[in-house]
Amino acid sequence: MLTQLAGVVVAAAEEHDLAPLIAPPFVIGGCMFAALLLLMVVAVSFMNLGNRHSAVQESDDPHRQHTNKHMHSDDSASSNH
């Protein structure tokens, strides 16, 4: 059954003309590769952005939804629940 289906698919593919391409397939693939390479370079260039300045101690913000005022940082245990 599977071989018959494969034969039907091959016969149907031979009857239809392929859609025209704007360039040869290796040119299209090369352009895709170059575009993804450019996006990778942009992403890598922003990778070290957080290390430019030293960390600043966070201040208490009363408008924050959940502030950590449970004094967990004073204890050595990871959870005190």
Order of alpha helices (4+ residues) and beta strands (2+ residues): alpha-alpha
